[in-house]
């Protein structure tokens, strides 16, 4: 109790995307990568590498 850092807001759209990923991708993600995916604008290189096949270019 009291040892919890400031709660970060989870983006509901990102949660929906996370749930739609293949099981093998979800199982490969660390807790830190999932947290970054859901809450951060900048992702670690390891997360970007694991999800690179799912990126869509917006032009």
Secondary structure as UniProt FT lines:
FT   HELIX           12..20
FT   HELIX           23..28
FT   HELIX           31..39
FT   HELIX           45..51
FT   HELIX           52..54
//
